[in-house]
Amino acid sequence: MGLPVSLILIAVGAILAFAVNQSDPNPPVDVDVVGWILLLVGLVGGLLSLLLWERLGPGALGWHRGGYAGPPAGGPGSAPRRRTVVEEEEAPPGPPPAGPPPP
């Protein structure tokens, strides 16, 4: 159960416990008791959600919220980085310039 569900249970429980009045002296279901039960379940669920958020929330499976920081640094089990070097050769000399031969 997440935090939003807990908040909904607390709200519904509080409405049933404090705002709804029954006119029947012997109702088959006491709405006040149902409201208190929903309040308690919502509180326990909310507390558990908050307490277990760090252990079972984002980051528990290895992913974290945040921007992309590039490729991971080398660590155990990761492949080493490869460097590619491109060396260009100089063009071979062309034919000699056309013109009168030197004296």
C-alpha positions as CSV (number, residue, x, y, z in Angstrom):
1,M,0.0,0.0,0.0
2,G,1.4,3.4,-0.9
3,L,1.2,6.7,0.7
4,P,-1.7,8.0,-1.5
5,V,-3.9,4.9,-0.6
6,S,-3.1,5.5,3.0
7,L,-4.2,9.1,2.8
8,I,-7.5,8.0,1.1
9,L,-8.1,5.4,3.8
10,I,-7.5,8.0,6.5
11,A,-9.8,10.5,4.9
12,V,-12.6,8.0,4.4
13,G,-12.2,6.6,7.9
14,A,-12.3,10.1,9.4
15,I,-15.5,10.9,7.5
16,L,-17.2,7.7,8.6
17,A,-16.0,8.1,12.2
18,F,-16.8,11.8,12.8
19,A,-19.2,13.0,10.2
20,V,-21.7,10.2,9.6
21,N,-24.4,9.6,12.2
22,Q,-26.7,6.6,12.3
23,S,-30.3,7.0,13.4
24,D,-31.0,3.3,13.9
25,P,-30.4,2.2,17.5
26,N,-29.2,-1.3,16.6
27,P,-27.5,-1.0,13.2
28,P,-26.1,-4.3,11.7
29,V,-22.8,-2.5,11.0
30,D,-21.5,0.3,13.2
31,V,-20.2,3.0,10.9
32,D,-18.1,4.6,13.7
33,V,-16.2,1.4,14.2
34,V,-15.7,1.0,10.4
35,G,-14.3,4.5,10.3
36,W,-11.9,3.9,13.2
37,I,-10.7,0.7,11.6
38,L,-10.0,2.5,8.3
39,L,-8.3,5.3,10.2
40,L,-6.0,2.8,11.9
41,V,-5.2,0.8,8.7
42,G,-4.5,4.1,6.9
43,L,-2.1,5.3,9.6
44,V,-0.3,1.9,9.9
45,G,0.0,1.8,6.1
46,G,1.3,5.3,5.9
47,L,3.9,4.8,8.6
48,L,5.1,1.6,6.9
49,S,5.3,3.3,3.6
50,L,7.4,6.1,5.1
51,L,9.7,3.8,7.0
52,L,10.3,1.4,4.2
53,W,10.7,4.0,1.5
54,E,14.5,4.1,1.7
55,R,14.9,0.3,1.7
56,L,12.2,-0.5,-0.9
57,G,11.8,2.8,-2.8
58,P,13.8,4.3,-5.6
59,G,17.4,3.0,-5.5
60,A,16.6,-0.4,-4.0
61,L,17.0,-2.0,-7.4
62,G,20.0,0.0,-8.4
63,W,18.3,2.9,-10.3
64,H,18.2,6.4,-8.9
65,R,16.1,9.4,-9.8
66,G,18.2,12.1,-11.3
67,G,19.8,13.3,-14.5
68,Y,21.9,11.1,-16.7
69,A,25.6,11.4,-15.8
70,G,27.1,9.6,-18.7
71,P,28.5,6.1,-19.0
72,P,29.4,4.4,-15.7
73,A,32.9,4.6,-14.5
74,G,34.9,1.4,-14.6
75,G,34.0,-0.9,-11.8
76,P,33.9,-4.5,-11.0
77,G,32.2,-6.4,-13.9
78,S,32.3,-3.5,-16.3
79,A,34.2,-3.6,-19.6
80,P,37.3,-1.4,-19.9
81,R,37.0,1.7,-21.9
82,R,38.3,1.5,-25.5
83,R,40.2,4.3,-27.1
84,T,40.2,4.7,-30.9
85,V,43.1,6.6,-32.5
86,V,43.0,7.5,-36.1
87,E,46.3,8.4,-37.8
88,E,46.2,10.0,-41.2
89,E,49.0,9.5,-43.5
90,E,50.4,12.4,-45.5
91,A,49.5,12.4,-49.2
92,P,52.3,11.3,-51.5
93,P,54.1,14.1,-53.3
94,G,52.6,15.0,-56.6
95,P,54.3,15.5,-59.9
96,P,56.8,18.3,-60.2
97,P,55.4,21.6,-61.3
98,A,55.3,22.2,-65.0
99,G,57.6,24.9,-66.4
100,P,61.1,25.4,-67.7
101,P,63.7,23.3,-66.2
102,P,66.0,25.1,-63.8
103,P,69.4,26.2,-65.3
